[in-house]
Amino acid sequence: MEEQRIYVVVAGTVQVPAPRRSVVQPPGRQIAQACHAVSKLRHVVAGPEIQYGIQFEPMTTIVLQARDSAELSHIQILLLKKKLTPAVFFDTNDSVYGPGATVMTALAVFATKKQIENILDYLPLWGT
């Protein structure tokens, strides 16, 4: 049986609705977004006892880079069509995105390599 992994995808830039513009995500913010998405995945999908209690198990985690939040949204749709359940993280930061703006910055999913074929396998590893 193929090993399940955590696949995390972070957006290099995000599109902000008003005024319409792209915001480049610095590396530190991207890593924070990836951490938030993985925490949400472990907490919501696996259950709080996995993240906080005795049942925590380390799992191979692959961090991938999406070009922008539009590509991230497209990936989310493809994962849902495959019956996978991604945890999606939306960030709010008035000084970066504007007052009241909420933007998708990262998602994480439990999956096997076969399950992410033609969805995530073309994305570069983060930082390469």
C-alpha positions as CSV (number, residue, x, y, z in Angstrom):
1,M,0.0,0.0,0.0
2,E,1.3,3.4,-0.9
3,E,2.3,5.8,1.9
4,Q,0.1,8.8,2.6
5,R,1.9,12.1,2.9
6,I,1.0,15.7,3.6
7,Y,1.2,17.8,0.5
8,V,1.2,21.6,1.1
9,V,0.9,24.2,-1.6
10,V,1.6,27.8,-1.0
11,A,1.0,30.7,-3.3
12,G,4.0,32.9,-4.4
13,T,1.6,35.8,-5.0
14,V,-2.0,36.4,-4.1
15,Q,-4.6,38.4,-5.9
16,V,-6.3,41.0,-3.8
17,P,-9.8,42.1,-4.9
18,A,-9.9,45.8,-4.2
19,P,-8.1,47.5,-5.6
20,R,-7.3,44.6,-7.9
21,R,-3.6,43.9,-7.5
22,S,-1.1,41.1,-6.9
23,V,0.8,40.9,-3.6
24,V,4.1,39.0,-3.6
25,Q,4.4,36.8,-0.5
26,P,7.8,37.0,1.1
27,P,9.4,33.6,2.0
28,G,8.8,34.0,5.7
29,R,5.1,34.6,5.2
30,Q,4.9,31.7,2.8
31,I,6.3,29.3,5.3
32,A,3.9,30.6,8.0
33,Q,1.0,30.0,5.6
34,A,2.2,26.5,5.0
35,C,2.4,25.8,8.7
36,H,-1.1,27.2,9.2
37,A,-2.5,24.9,6.5
38,V,-0.8,21.8,7.9
39,S,-2.0,22.6,11.4
40,K,-5.5,23.0,10.1
41,L,-5.3,19.7,8.2
42,R,-4.1,17.8,11.2
43,H,-6.6,19.5,13.5
44,V,-9.7,19.5,11.4
45,V,-9.3,16.4,9.2
46,A,-7.3,14.1,11.4
47,G,-8.8,15.4,14.7
48,P,-7.4,17.4,17.6
49,E,-6.0,14.4,19.4
50,I,-3.6,13.7,16.5
51,Q,-2.1,17.2,16.7
52,Y,-2.2,17.8,20.4
53,G,-2.2,14.4,22.1
54,I,-0.5,11.1,22.4
55,Q,-1.5,9.9,18.9
56,F,0.7,12.4,17.0
57,E,2.6,10.7,14.2
58,P,5.3,12.3,12.1
59,M,4.4,12.2,8.4
60,T,6.4,13.0,5.3
61,T,5.5,16.5,4.3
62,I,6.1,17.9,0.8
63,V,5.9,21.7,0.4
64,L,5.1,22.9,-3.1
65,Q,4.9,26.3,-4.8
66,A,1.9,27.6,-6.7
67,R,2.4,30.7,-8.8
68,D,-0.5,32.5,-7.4
69,S,-3.8,32.3,-5.5
70,A,-5.7,31.6,-8.8
71,E,-3.6,28.5,-9.4
72,L,-4.2,27.5,-5.7
73,S,-8.0,27.8,-6.2
74,H,-7.7,25.6,-9.4
75,I,-5.8,23.0,-7.4
76,Q,-8.4,23.0,-4.7
77,I,-11.1,22.3,-7.2
78,L,-9.1,19.4,-8.7
79,L,-8.5,17.9,-5.3
80,L,-12.2,18.1,-4.4
81,K,-13.1,16.4,-7.7
82,K,-10.8,13.5,-6.7
83,K,-12.7,13.2,-3.4
84,L,-9.7,14.5,-1.4
85,T,-10.3,16.9,1.4
86,P,-7.8,19.8,1.4
87,A,-7.5,22.1,4.4
88,V,-7.5,25.6,3.0
89,F,-6.0,28.5,4.8
90,F,-7.2,32.1,4.2
91,D,-5.1,34.9,5.5
92,T,-6.3,38.3,6.7
93,N,-3.8,41.1,7.2
94,D,-5.0,44.7,6.7
95,S,-1.6,46.1,6.3
96,V,-0.6,43.7,3.5
97,Y,-3.9,42.8,1.7
98,G,-6.0,45.8,2.6
99,P,-8.8,46.4,5.1
100,G,-11.1,43.4,5.4
101,A,-9.5,41.4,2.6
102,T,-9.3,37.6,3.0
103,V,-7.1,35.7,0.6
104,M,-6.4,32.0,0.0
105,T,-2.7,31.6,0.7
106,A,-2.1,27.8,1.2
107,L,-3.7,24.4,1.3
108,A,-2.7,21.0,2.6
109,V,-4.0,17.5,1.9
110,F,-3.4,14.0,3.1
111,A,-2.8,11.9,-0.1
112,T,-0.7,9.3,-1.8
113,K,1.6,10.0,-4.7
114,K,-0.9,8.3,-7.0
115,Q,-3.8,10.4,-5.8
116,I,-2.0,13.7,-6.6
117,E,-1.0,12.7,-10.1
118,N,-1.9,15.3,-12.7
119,I,-2.9,17.7,-9.9
120,L,0.2,18.5,-7.8
121,D,3.0,16.5,-9.5
122,Y,3.9,19.4,-11.9
123,L,4.4,22.0,-9.1
124,P,8.0,22.8,-8.1
125,L,9.2,22.1,-4.6
126,W,9.1,25.3,-2.5
127,G,12.3,27.2,-2.6
128,T,13.7,25.7,-5.7
